[in-house]
Amino acid sequence: MLMTFAISCATMKGNNTVSGKVDLIEAGKDGYTAKITTDAKEVYFATISIVNVGGPQNYKQLKIGDEVSVKGEIWKTQDEKHIKVTEIISVK
């Protein structure tokens, strides 16, 4: 089963950018996950933590309804797209 999961995940290394509207926030242990819907109606689950964005000076708490642009490492499962955020570029 673990092998199936590993095969079903595809990682896109590098600094990919996702921009869209925050539809949902779920608190986590070391940060939170924001559901972001792009203008093209693609949905990404953005994992945002103090450690991954480089410290408290770069960390922002997003709110539902925010228009955001984030940068990080994208990975996909069979059903979902995820991004581990390394930079919050903009929040409106």
Phi and psi in degrees as a GROMACS rama.xvg file:
@    title "Ramachandran Plot"
@    xaxis  label "Phi"
@    yaxis  label "Psi"
@TYPE xy
-61.006  -39.0529  LEU-2
-63.669  -39.0804  MET-3
-61.2452  -43.807  THR-4
-62.3985  -44.8281  PHE-5
-62.1917  -39.0734  ALA-6
-71.9019  -34.5545  ILE-7
-77.221  -13.9435  SER-8
-91.8497  133.998  CYS-9
-121.096  131.155  ALA-10
-108.233  134.244  THR-11
-110.064  98.616  MET-12
-69.0699  164.273  LYS-13
102.37  -170.538  GLY-14
-102.56  95.3807  ASN-15
-95.2162  147.911  ASN-16
-113.325  137.021  THR-17
-125.455  131.36  VAL-18
-128.569  139.66  SER-19
171.208  -162.631  GLY-20
-103.968  137.067  LYS-21
-78.8417  121.066  VAL-22
-104.009  -21.5764  ASP-23
-158.284  145.019  LEU-24
-126.667  130.287  ILE-25
-124.722  120.726  GLU-26
-68.5068  143.063  ALA-27
-126.018  -173.992  GLY-28
-67.4523  -46.2461  LYS-29
-115.854  14.698  ASP-30
169.679  -133.643  GLY-31
-158.711  167.712  TYR-32
-116.344  130.505  THR-33
-112.61  129.651  ALA-34
-85.4562  118.974  LYS-35
-115.218  127.756  ILE-36
-109.298  124.225  THR-37
-80.7702  170.192  THR-38
-61.4625  -27.0114  ASP-39
-84.313  9.10538  ALA-40
66.863  23.4343  LYS-41
-85.259  142.727  GLU-42
-111.545  129.898  VAL-43
-124.064  141.514  TYR-44
-102.904  108.27  PHE-45
-95.2626  118.282  ALA-46
-90.0306  118.721  THR-47
-122.026  120.956  ILE-48
-138.1  155.898  SER-49
-58.2379  -42.8741  ILE-50
-63.0818  -45.7144  VAL-51
-70.837  -26.3051  ASN-52
-91.7813  1.44509  VAL-53
94.4649  18.7544  GLY-54
120.614  169.702  GLY-55
-62.3525  -26.5269  PRO-56
-68.5821  -21.2381  GLN-57
-104.548  -4.88362  ASN-58
-86.066  135.773  TYR-59
-134.148  142.785  LYS-60
-91.971  110.933  GLN-61
-76.9204  159.508  LEU-62
-125.159  153.775  LYS-63
-58.2388  132.188  ILE-64
99.3056  -16.1601  GLY-65
-63.1595  142.194  ASP-66
-95.3708  120.569  GLU-67
-128.914  160.195  VAL-68
-135.067  123.688  SER-69
-128.649  156.422  VAL-70
-125.027  144.407  LYS-71
169.642  -162.215  GLY-72
-96.0306  120.916  GLU-73
-93.378  139.861  ILE-74
-141.881  153.568  TRP-75
-127.674  145.085  LYS-76
-106.01  -173.869  THR-77
-61.7588  -32.7979  GLN-78
-111.778  -17.751  ASP-79
-136.776  153.596  GLU-80
-110.48  135.822  LYS-81
-127.244  153.517  HIS-82
-137.865  126.578  ILE-83
-87.424  106.332  LYS-84
-73.8531  126.906  VAL-85
-109.552  -13.8877  THR-86
-154.063  132.255  GLU-87
-96.2132  108.285  ILE-88
-77.0771  -48.0715  ILE-89
-153.808  152.887  SER-90
-138.708  127.299  VAL-91
